[in-house]
């Protein structure tokens, strides 16, 4: 926010036009106007607001849809742009007008008051290209699903011989069988076979399109964020959904807890009086939340360490759903690091090495303070190293070498007694 500015602006966005309201620092309306949602309109809005150095902040509704173009243009010109959340119907002030100028004024006041402080997604890099591919892939998957459901529905009501022949077949085998032309005994049967073949061909084309889009998505991720694909049990679709949630400018997020909240993976405190408890967060990006849960479920099936952790927490009285939510919160940390360091494809192996070092330290009975003293660093660095908050290959290698040297029982006893001078 530009504290030296004299005005603030709010924009209510629509498909064809944008409504603008400019207010001064004390909340008085300076000017309003309606502009076309095109390049000329964007420049007109910028001229009406004034110079970027004279504007405190610009609040825009719908920066991910109708407001994407104007948001990008104002950022290019140097304005401080924030995203304003459109209030629900029951949150609007009773007795106040509801029109485009009024919505633009509310956006300006919310931005000036600091109620809206989220930086919009840039929407101008590889993540936006990934989003385009994801939309096309999801549409193809939906089309294939509809085609398969329609074919199964037709078979249910088909004549008995056809229903008995095809009813028990799985979808892939069924579609392969239906794609061949068949002879019909009458007009009714001919219409049925033609319809089923058309649906089978539609299913096949949609599946091929989805596969092509997924390959293109993976190529984008490999080129721009191999660290996301390097996360254990994180496939192409999950990685894409998490990257899209963060956007082309993930640095806009305040930190890892903010990203967890954005994904709906942060517990919400619901304490009252002496009762201290947390409830499930049902907010955030549900697609990102779904991706995180997918990763967690796969790890619960495939990863031995995760299975051991699940067994331990089950003995503590946790349900499987509660354990999954805990795992999701841990996975968010890995994803956030991968988003902040997208080209660091060695994060997960690093994490494994750091966890192995911690296990070895605990096995031989050493403390973080003793390790830090031997390595000449603060004990907080050892803690950060073991939790992968600090990524330092040199320090990790020194730490592991020290642990190897200390693993000798005799020398470790000497160190405990303070007899080792090194």
Backbone torsions as a table, in degrees:
resi	resn	phi	psi	omega
1	UNK	NA	130.0	-179.2
2	UNK	-83.2	100.9	-175.5
3	UNK	-69.8	-16.1	-178.6
4	UNK	-88.9	-5.3	-178.8
5	UNK	-72.0	160.8	-178.9
6	UNK	-109.8	-13.7	-178.8
7	UNK	-135.2	162.7	172.4
8	UNK	-132.3	154.6	-176.2
9	UNK	-130.5	150.9	174.5
10	UNK	-132.2	143.2	-177.1
11	UNK	-130.7	124.8	173.4
12	UNK	-99.1	116.3	-170.1
13	UNK	-98.7	146.4	175.8
14	UNK	-141.8	177.6	-175.5
15	UNK	-65.2	-45.1	-174.0
16	UNK	-104.7	-27.2	-177.1
17	UNK	-137.4	157.1	174.6
18	UNK	-125.0	135.1	176.9
19	UNK	-97.3	133.5	-177.5
20	UNK	-117.3	140.0	172.1
21	UNK	-135.6	127.9	178.4
22	UNK	-113.7	128.0	178.6
23	UNK	-123.2	159.2	176.8
24	UNK	-89.5	-175.7	-174.0
25	UNK	-66.3	-21.2	179.7
26	UNK	-99.6	4.7	173.7
27	UNK	96.6	5.8	178.8
28	UNK	-81.4	138.2	-179.9
29	UNK	-71.3	124.6	179.6
30	UNK	-92.6	-47.9	179.5
31	UNK	-159.0	156.2	174.6
32	UNK	-134.2	164.8	178.5
33	UNK	179.6	164.2	177.5
34	UNK	-122.0	131.9	-174.4
35	UNK	-131.0	152.0	179.8
36	UNK	-71.4	149.2	-179.1
37	UNK	-87.2	64.7	177.0
38	UNK	-146.8	-177.5	-175.7
39	UNK	-58.2	-42.2	179.9
40	UNK	-65.4	-39.5	178.1
41	UNK	-65.6	-39.1	178.7
42	UNK	-61.5	-45.0	178.7
43	UNK	-66.2	-33.7	176.6
44	UNK	-65.3	-39.2	177.3
45	UNK	-64.2	-43.6	179.5
46	UNK	-62.0	-40.2	178.9
47	UNK	-66.0	-37.3	-180.0
48	UNK	-70.1	-33.6	179.0
49	UNK	-71.2	-39.0	-176.7
50	UNK	107.2	-169.9	-177.8
51	UNK	-67.2	147.6	179.7
52	UNK	-57.2	-36.4	-178.8
53	UNK	-71.3	-15.1	178.4
54	UNK	-95.1	-2.8	-176.5
55	UNK	-109.1	126.2	179.5
56	UNK	-67.4	-52.3	-176.1
57	UNK	-164.5	154.4	175.6
58	UNK	-121.3	119.1	177.2
59	UNK	-98.2	127.9	-175.3
60	UNK	-127.1	132.3	173.7
61	UNK	-84.8	141.5	173.5
62	UNK	67.0	47.3	-179.6
63	UNK	-67.8	-13.5	178.6
64	UNK	-97.4	0.2	-179.5
65	UNK	-134.3	-105.3	-177.1
66	UNK	-64.3	-25.8	-177.3
67	UNK	-93.4	6.2	-177.0
68	UNK	-63.3	-43.3	-177.0
69	UNK	-65.6	-48.7	-179.1
70	UNK	-67.4	-34.7	178.5
71	UNK	-63.9	-46.0	179.3
72	UNK	-62.5	-41.4	-177.7
73	UNK	-65.4	-43.8	-178.9
74	UNK	-68.1	-35.5	175.8
75	UNK	-64.0	-40.9	177.7
76	UNK	-60.6	-35.6	-178.4
77	UNK	-80.2	-9.9	175.9
78	UNK	104.5	9.8	178.7
79	UNK	-80.5	150.0	174.1
80	UNK	-85.9	107.6	-173.8
81	UNK	-107.3	134.0	174.7
82	UNK	-127.5	155.3	179.8
83	UNK	-90.8	130.5	179.0
84	UNK	-104.8	129.2	179.9
85	UNK	-85.0	128.3	178.1
86	UNK	-69.6	124.2	-176.2
87	UNK	-70.3	151.8	175.1
88	UNK	-67.9	161.2	-177.0
89	UNK	-57.8	-40.8	-176.7
90	UNK	-77.4	-6.1	179.5
91	UNK	-97.2	-7.4	179.7
92	UNK	-73.4	149.7	-179.6
93	UNK	-70.0	131.1	-179.1
94	UNK	-67.3	134.6	177.3
95	UNK	88.9	-0.2	179.7
96	UNK	-97.0	149.1	-180.0
97	UNK	-64.3	151.3	174.0
98	UNK	-125.3	97.0	175.2
99	UNK	-152.1	175.8	-175.2
100	UNK	-61.9	-47.5	177.7
101	UNK	-59.9	-38.8	179.4
102	UNK	-66.4	-39.0	177.9
103	UNK	-66.5	-38.6	178.1
104	UNK	-66.2	-39.1	177.5
105	UNK	-64.8	-42.6	177.9
106	UNK	-62.2	-39.3	178.4
107	UNK	-62.5	-40.2	179.0
108	UNK	-65.5	-43.2	-179.2
109	UNK	-67.3	-40.3	178.2
110	UNK	-63.6	-41.7	179.6
111	UNK	-65.8	-43.7	-179.6
112	UNK	-65.9	-36.3	-178.6
113	UNK	-79.4	-7.5	-179.6
114	UNK	85.5	5.9	177.2
115	UNK	-69.1	-27.7	176.9
116	UNK	-115.6	111.8	-176.5
117	UNK	-132.5	3.0	-178.0
118	UNK	-77.9	129.1	177.1
119	UNK	-73.8	134.6	-179.8
120	UNK	-71.7	158.5	174.9
121	UNK	-65.2	142.8	-178.6
122	UNK	-65.8	-44.0	177.8
123	UNK	63.2	32.3	-176.8
124	UNK	-136.7	18.3	-177.2
125	UNK	-133.2	-153.8	-174.5
126	UNK	-67.9	-27.8	179.6
127	UNK	-68.0	-36.0	177.2
128	UNK	-66.3	-39.5	174.8
129	UNK	-62.1	-38.6	177.1
130	UNK	-64.5	-38.1	178.6
131	UNK	-64.2	-42.0	177.5
132	UNK	-58.1	-46.5	179.7
133	UNK	-63.2	-38.9	-178.9
134	UNK	-65.7	-41.3	178.1
135	UNK	-60.7	-45.5	179.7
136	UNK	-65.1	-40.1	-179.8
137	UNK	-66.4	-42.9	178.8
138	UNK	-63.1	-37.5	177.8
139	UNK	-64.7	-40.5	178.6
140	UNK	-66.1	-40.4	178.0
141	UNK	-63.8	-41.8	177.7
142	UNK	-62.9	-39.0	179.1
143	UNK	-65.7	-41.8	179.9
144	UNK	-66.1	-37.4	178.4
145	UNK	-64.9	-43.5	179.1
146	UNK	-64.6	-39.4	179.3
147	UNK	-64.5	-43.3	179.7
148	UNK	-65.4	-42.6	179.2
149	UNK	-63.0	-40.0	179.6
150	UNK	-65.9	-39.8	178.9
151	UNK	-64.3	-44.5	178.2
152	UNK	-62.5	-38.0	179.9
153	UNK	-66.2	-39.0	178.1
154	UNK	-66.3	-38.1	-179.1
155	UNK	-67.3	-34.9	179.2
156	UNK	-59.0	-38.6	-178.2
157	UNK	-98.2	9.7	-178.5
158	UNK	-76.5	166.0	174.9
159	UNK	-55.3	151.8	-172.4
160	UNK	-54.6	-45.9	-179.3
161	UNK	-59.6	-40.9	-179.6
162	UNK	-70.0	-42.0	-179.5
163	UNK	-63.1	-41.0	180.0
164	UNK	-68.3	-31.5	-178.3
165	UNK	-76.4	-39.0	-172.7
166	UNK	-106.4	-16.2	-171.0
167	UNK	-62.8	-30.5	-175.7
168	UNK	-92.9	0.3	-176.2
169	UNK	-80.3	144.8	173.9
170	UNK	-73.4	165.7	-173.6
171	UNK	-60.4	-51.5	-178.8
172	UNK	-59.0	-45.6	-180.0
173	UNK	-66.4	-37.6	179.4
174	UNK	-63.8	-45.1	-178.7
175	UNK	-65.5	-35.1	177.5
176	UNK	-66.7	-40.2	179.5
177	UNK	-69.5	-37.2	-176.8
178	UNK	-76.1	-19.5	-177.6
179	UNK	-71.8	-13.5	178.3
180	UNK	-86.8	146.8	176.8
181	UNK	-73.7	145.2	-178.3
182	UNK	-133.9	151.6	177.4
183	UNK	-79.6	142.2	-179.4
184	UNK	-117.7	148.0	-178.7
185	UNK	-85.6	-26.0	-179.3
186	UNK	-150.8	-179.3	-176.8
187	UNK	-64.7	-38.4	-179.5
188	UNK	-62.8	-46.5	-178.9
189	UNK	-68.8	-34.9	177.9
190	UNK	-63.4	-42.7	178.6
191	UNK	-63.3	-38.9	-179.6
192	UNK	-65.7	-48.9	-178.4
193	UNK	-64.6	-40.3	178.8
194	UNK	-63.5	-40.9	179.8
195	UNK	-66.6	-42.8	179.0
196	UNK	-65.4	-38.0	178.6
197	UNK	-66.7	-40.5	178.1
198	UNK	-61.6	-42.5	178.3
199	UNK	-66.1	-38.1	179.6
200	UNK	-65.1	-42.3	178.6
201	UNK	-66.9	-37.3	176.6
202	UNK	-64.3	-41.6	177.6
203	UNK	-61.5	-45.3	-178.7
204	UNK	-63.5	-44.2	179.8
205	UNK	-63.9	-40.6	179.8
206	UNK	-66.0	-40.4	178.3
207	UNK	-64.1	-40.1	178.1
208	UNK	-65.7	-40.8	178.5
209	UNK	-64.2	-43.3	178.6
210	UNK	-61.7	-40.5	179.5
211	UNK	-65.0	-42.1	178.6
212	UNK	-63.6	-42.7	179.2
213	UNK	-65.4	-37.8	179.6
214	UNK	-66.6	-38.0	176.5
215	UNK	-63.5	-40.6	177.9
216	UNK	-65.6	-38.4	177.5
217	UNK	-62.5	-42.9	-179.4
218	UNK	-65.5	-37.2	178.0
219	UNK	-63.4	-40.9	178.3
220	UNK	-63.1	-43.9	-179.1
221	UNK	-66.5	-40.0	179.1
222	UNK	-63.3	-35.3	-177.4
223	UNK	-79.2	-30.9	-170.9
224	UNK	-116.7	-24.7	-178.3
225	UNK	-148.8	63.4	178.9
226	UNK	-63.5	-21.5	179.7
227	UNK	-64.6	-32.1	177.7
228	UNK	-66.5	-44.4	178.9
229	UNK	-69.1	-21.2	-178.8
230	UNK	-78.3	-13.1	177.8
231	UNK	-68.3	132.0	-174.8
232	UNK	-61.4	129.2	178.6
233	UNK	70.2	16.8	176.5
234	UNK	-101.6	107.1	-179.2
235	UNK	-86.5	-174.2	-176.4
236	UNK	-61.6	-46.3	-175.6
237	UNK	-67.5	-44.4	179.3
238	UNK	-63.6	-43.6	179.1
239	UNK	-62.1	-40.4	179.8
240	UNK	-64.5	-44.1	-178.6
241	UNK	-64.8	-38.1	179.1
242	UNK	-69.8	-38.9	177.9
243	UNK	-65.8	-40.2	179.8
244	UNK	-64.3	-37.9	178.2
245	UNK	-62.9	-40.5	180.0
246	UNK	-74.0	-36.0	179.6
247	UNK	88.6	178.1	179.4
248	UNK	-70.8	-17.4	-179.7
249	UNK	-124.1	71.7	-177.3
250	UNK	-63.4	-16.7	177.3
251	UNK	-66.9	-9.8	176.7
252	UNK	-67.4	-20.7	-179.7
253	UNK	-76.4	142.5	-175.7
254	UNK	-70.1	-19.0	-179.0
255	UNK	160.3	-174.7	-178.1
256	UNK	-62.9	-39.6	175.2
257	UNK	-62.3	-35.4	178.1
258	UNK	-66.2	-38.8	177.6
259	UNK	-66.6	-38.3	176.8
260	UNK	-60.9	-42.0	177.8
261	UNK	-65.9	-38.7	179.0
262	UNK	-62.5	-30.6	179.1
263	UNK	-91.9	2.3	-178.1
264	UNK	67.2	28.3	-177.0
265	UNK	-108.7	4.7	179.9
266	UNK	-99.1	131.8	178.5
267	UNK	-66.9	144.9	-179.4
268	UNK	-104.1	125.1	179.8
269	UNK	-68.7	134.0	179.4
270	UNK	-135.5	48.4	-177.1
271	UNK	-83.0	155.4	177.4
272	UNK	-155.7	122.1	-179.8
273	UNK	62.5	-126.1	-179.7
274	UNK	-83.8	-10.1	-177.9
275	UNK	-85.9	120.2	177.3
276	UNK	-112.9	113.2	-178.3
277	UNK	-150.0	168.2	178.1
278	UNK	-128.2	150.4	178.7
279	UNK	-119.6	168.0	-178.8
280	UNK	-69.9	136.0	176.6
281	UNK	-84.6	112.6	179.7
282	UNK	-99.7	11.2	178.3
283	UNK	-96.2	-162.5	178.1
284	UNK	77.8	-177.3	179.5
285	UNK	-76.3	113.8	-175.1
286	UNK	-71.9	-26.4	176.8
287	UNK	-68.6	-40.8	176.5
288	UNK	-66.3	-40.4	177.9
289	UNK	-61.0	-41.5	177.8
290	UNK	-63.0	-40.4	179.3
291	UNK	-63.3	-41.9	179.7
292	UNK	-63.8	-42.3	179.2
293	UNK	-67.4	-33.9	176.6
294	UNK	-62.3	-44.0	177.9
295	UNK	-62.5	-43.9	-178.9
296	UNK	-62.0	-43.5	-178.9
297	UNK	-65.0	-39.5	178.8
298	UNK	-64.9	-39.0	178.2
299	UNK	-67.5	-36.2	178.8
300	UNK	-64.7	-24.2	178.8
301	UNK	-89.8	-38.0	-166.9
302	UNK	-107.0	-31.6	-171.5
303	UNK	-90.8	123.4	-177.0
304	UNK	-64.6	-41.9	-180.0
305	UNK	-62.7	-39.7	179.2
306	UNK	-66.3	-39.5	178.5
307	UNK	-62.9	-39.4	177.1
308	UNK	-64.4	-39.2	178.9
309	UNK	-66.2	-40.7	178.5
310	UNK	-61.5	-43.3	178.8
311	UNK	-62.1	-40.9	-179.0
312	UNK	-64.4	-46.9	-177.8
313	UNK	-71.4	-27.5	175.6
314	UNK	-65.1	-40.4	177.1
315	UNK	-66.0	-25.7	177.6
316	UNK	-77.5	-5.2	178.0
317	UNK	100.8	5.8	179.4
318	UNK	-80.4	143.1	174.1
319	UNK	-79.7	166.2	-178.8
320	UNK	-64.1	-37.1	178.6
321	UNK	-67.1	-38.0	177.7
322	UNK	-66.5	-40.9	178.4
323	UNK	-63.6	-40.5	179.7
324	UNK	-62.2	-39.5	178.5
325	UNK	-66.5	-36.6	176.8
326	UNK	-64.2	-44.3	178.6
327	UNK	-61.6	-40.0	179.4
328	UNK	-59.5	-39.9	-179.9
329	UNK	-65.1	-36.2	176.1
330	UNK	-68.6	-40.4	-178.4
331	UNK	-64.3	-33.5	178.5
332	UNK	-55.8	-37.9	-179.1
333	UNK	-64.2	-42.0	177.4
334	UNK	-63.4	-44.3	-178.1
335	UNK	-64.3	-42.2	-179.2
336	UNK	-61.4	-43.3	178.0
337	UNK	-62.5	-40.9	179.8
338	UNK	-65.0	-34.9	178.5
339	UNK	-70.5	-37.0	179.0
340	UNK	-75.6	-26.5	179.1
341	UNK	-129.9	68.9	-171.0
342	UNK	-63.7	-24.5	-177.9
343	UNK	-93.2	-1.6	179.4
344	UNK	-86.6	88.2	-175.7
345	UNK	-83.2	3.8	-178.1
346	UNK	-105.1	14.4	-175.3
347	UNK	-63.6	-47.4	-175.8
348	UNK	-64.4	-45.5	174.4
349	UNK	-59.0	-36.7	177.5
350	UNK	-61.5	-43.2	-179.8
351	UNK	-61.6	-41.5	178.6
352	UNK	-62.3	-42.0	-179.8
353	UNK	-65.1	-40.3	179.5
354	UNK	-65.6	-41.0	178.9
355	UNK	-67.8	-35.8	177.4
356	UNK	-65.4	-38.4	178.1
357	UNK	-64.7	-40.6	178.3
358	UNK	-63.6	-42.9	179.5
359	UNK	-61.8	-40.2	179.1
360	UNK	-66.2	-39.9	178.4
361	UNK	-61.6	-43.6	179.5
362	UNK	-67.2	-34.5	-178.8
363	UNK	-64.6	-42.5	-177.4
364	UNK	-87.3	-3.1	174.4
365	UNK	83.1	20.6	179.4
366	UNK	-84.9	156.5	175.9
367	UNK	-106.0	162.4	177.4
368	UNK	-64.7	-34.2	179.7
369	UNK	-64.3	-43.3	178.9
370	UNK	-64.7	-41.5	178.3
371	UNK	-64.3	-42.7	-179.5
372	UNK	-63.9	-40.0	178.9
373	UNK	-63.9	-40.3	-179.5
374	UNK	-68.9	-33.8	-177.7
375	UNK	-91.9	-7.0	177.7
376	UNK	74.5	34.1	178.9
377	UNK	-130.8	169.3	176.9
378	UNK	-71.8	149.1	-179.2
379	UNK	-63.1	-26.8	178.3
380	UNK	-63.2	-30.8	179.1
381	UNK	-66.8	-37.5	178.2
382	UNK	-66.3	-41.5	177.9
383	UNK	-61.9	-45.6	179.2
384	UNK	-64.8	-35.7	179.6
385	UNK	-64.0	-45.4	-178.1
386	UNK	-69.3	-29.4	179.4
387	UNK	-91.7	2.4	-179.5
388	UNK	62.8	20.9	170.4
389	UNK	-73.9	-35.4	175.9
390	UNK	-104.4	123.1	177.2
391	UNK	-104.7	102.0	-176.7
392	UNK	-142.6	98.2	-177.2
393	UNK	-61.5	-40.7	-178.0
394	UNK	-63.0	-47.5	180.0
395	UNK	-65.6	-37.0	179.1
396	UNK	-64.0	-41.8	178.4
397	UNK	-64.4	-42.0	177.8
398	UNK	-62.7	-41.2	-179.4
399	UNK	-62.9	-45.1	-179.2
400	UNK	-68.3	-36.8	176.5
401	UNK	-63.6	-40.1	178.4
402	UNK	-64.8	-41.4	178.8
403	UNK	-63.7	-39.2	177.7
404	UNK	-62.6	-41.5	-180.0
405	UNK	-67.1	-35.3	-177.5
406	UNK	-81.7	-9.4	-176.7
407	UNK	-69.8	-16.2	174.8
408	UNK	-67.1	123.5	-173.2
409	UNK	-60.1	-42.0	-178.2
410	UNK	-63.4	-46.5	-178.1
411	UNK	-66.7	-36.2	-179.0
412	UNK	-65.9	-37.5	177.2
413	UNK	-64.5	-38.8	177.7
414	UNK	-62.6	-40.0	-178.9
415	UNK	-65.6	-40.7	178.9
416	UNK	-61.1	-36.4	-179.4
417	UNK	-82.8	-4.1	-179.7
418	UNK	77.9	20.0	-176.9
419	UNK	-92.6	-13.6	-178.4
420	UNK	-87.1	123.3	-176.0
421	UNK	-82.0	-14.2	-176.9
422	UNK	-86.3	NA	NA
